[in-house]
Amino acid sequence: MTKEPKKILIADDDVMVRTTISKILKMFGYTVETAADGYGVLQAIDDTYDVVILDINMPEMDGFETMKKLNDLNYDIPVLFLTGAGSMDYAVKAINLGAYDFLTKPIEDLDIFNVKIRRAMEKRMYVLQEREYKLALEDDVRVKAAQLEKQNELLITYSNSLEKATVQLMTSLQNAMEEKDFYTAGHTMRVTEYALLLGNAMDLPESEITILRRAAQFHDIGKLVIDLSCIQKPGKLTEEEWLLIRKHPSVGANIIKPLGFMSREQFIIRHHHERMDGKGYPDGLTGDKLDDLTKIIIVVDSYDAMTSRRNYRTNMSMEQALEELDKCSGTQFDKTMVDYFSRSVVNFTPGKNYFNPEYMDAFYQNNN
């Protein structure tokens, strides 16, 4: 495959100069096009040219003005100025405009003339190679980015599947624990329903609802490693037994800790027995240190405990429990959460709507 000859554009207002230089360049094997002035150069120029030779002193648009216009086109074609008058001012101005070299006329030394042309051609070759390299690099980056995006989508899918599998496994363990205790059976389900009821009543965003749901599901998971016999015993618990049970929030938080995607849930689980006045456990945090999701779990967990049957006491009615929540607002419970919950729970039936979005939507529409 033969290479196409290099292409040169000459601009000079003297037809004799254009003709002479064209013949010399053609003798060296170049393809030559000519223009009589700067306007002709701008009309003829495109990215196929390898070198431009410009006369400096041309009418209407001189070589310098033409050079400025060429720079704006961003073809990166080397420009050699053709002049018969050597001047330092010309040289400085040409260099500042980005000229590659100078050619003097008349041309006396053909070898030097050809060397300058070849060097300009080499520069053009390097410019084109760099351009091709950048385009190839950009294509490669796009391909790699597409591959990374696809891999990232697969990782996200895998991560989501892993999260779901983890949650399902933990739910099974939680259910197995509750099945051992007649008195706390269904507690997690009811607390989760109450939490969702309160969260939706407060118009929490879906992302917060997801965290709230999981925190409610696993708020008592620490009891998995506690001897349930002390919970099931008749009568009140001893101080030692209470100390053991009071460990379940911190134990549950430690169980959740390795699951990086449940860092918010870990905080809620650890602190769901704190109080607004700082007299709760395990860390004695006050209300200003607790987020809204934790305050929600504190309220609904206590409400279900009060309204559920225990072996050492009778359960409260809904009215009695709500009265107790209101009575302890500001000390044990956050008043805002209690007010929202009291308004929402009146017509709510736990159990029949467990994680049922359609039922929950209908419930909120009918009660708001």
Summary of the structure (lengths in Angstrom):
residues: 368
radius of gyration: 41.6
end to end distance: 81.2
largest distance: 120.2
contacts: 1098
relative contact order: 0.07
helix: 61%
strand: 8%
